[in-house]
Amino acid sequence: MVEALPDIVVRPARAEDRAFILRAVERLSEFGPPSWRSAAELVGGEARAVSGYFAAPPAGTTVLVATDGEGAPLGFVLLERVRDYFTEAEHGHVGIIAVAAHAEGRGVAGVLMRAAERWAREMAFDRLTLTVFAGNRRARAVYEHLGYEPETLRYVKLLERT
């Protein structure tokens, strides 16, 4: 059993966190993307979102960083304001969440998700959503443990070009 990390602090991201966050994004390709998504494609998309945030944060978007008791970064979450497809009501959305390899399995993701929920409540949202690859069973177990439920399943069929 891996020991939980004591004294995890969550704070808003700062410019000096950018390099850590971009390194953490690189890990996301390890967690179950479908075979037709390359690691470069996945990491590139997430890195664009992070770089866009640091260049000019969109309204209603924030990045939170979890640190240990000495201030070393452990993980981050990018939070966005989005509109519900069905109702068009605004709500919070976890755009990206990633934990450093050395902190994995030690409660960092749970701490970040609870901080995301606080953010959503402070923004007066009535829900927080996220997207996860179907094959990422470990993350799905964490989200379900925290009370999240699947809402829709997105199916994809790659089409041959004619």
Buried (B, 14 or more C-beta within 10 A) or exposed (E): EEEEBEEBBBEEBEEEBBEBBBEBBBBBBEBBBEEEBEEEEBBEEBBEBBEEBBEEEEEBBBBBBBBBEEEEBBBBBBBBBBEEEEEEEBBBBBBBBBBBEEBBBBBBBBBBBEBBBEBBEEBEBEEBBBEBBEEBEEBBEBBEEEEBEEEEEEEEEEEEEE
